[in-house]
């Protein structure tokens, strides 16, 4: 623990930081033997409470503020790899959902690299808008992939996906996108998803729900996921919830 203290400084590390350092078992032992608050006090480091709640929504205002802080000093729009390297993957994904790099780069007066964007093939935004308009004609729905291919515009479709995304161009061209009827993939129970779902389920609670309460609420899969990923004791401590004592049969 002294070595860990030296590595972290004066702040008690988060559960995720324990995981990334390969010290998940150590963090679980901390939970079982008094909890993070006790060990932070014993080691003389600051313990920050992480209250349960919803993950902040990526509104345009939040995206704009985060980009303003992140892009300071940049003269060119960073690549996706750079966003990910800087730990800003969620921000980059939010950019993609709200117009794509072209829209936000223009707002911050930054140039876009032609790498991996389709620009090397000559597919500028103006060229895409012109050819896409010719392709759809008077139609009001987004054309399927085979229509792009038959028109010899497969490279343009690739540029659309890499540049701003089909959703952006459909909105820009006032086209409706056909709903997908394929069966959705089953969502993976990541630590982030477990934490967010538990926080929502446990709002207003002071104690950890019983397994029966999870089942009655139709959240048995959430209970199982929490049990497999760290265990009930870990997540109860993470959310700051007390655990009820099991009744013993006489």
Secondary structure, DSSP 8 states (H G I E B T S, - for coil): -HHHHHHHTTB---HHHHHHTT-HHHHHHHHHTT-HHHHHHHHT-B-------------HHHHHHHHHHHSTT-SB---HHHHHHTT-HHHHHHHHHTTHHHHHHHHTT-B---TTTSGGGT--HHHHHHHHHHHHTT--B---HHHHHHTT-HHHHHHHHHHT-HHHHHHHTT-B-----S--------HHHHHHHHHHHTTT-SB---HHHHHHTT-HHHHHHHHHTT-HHHHHHHTT-B--------
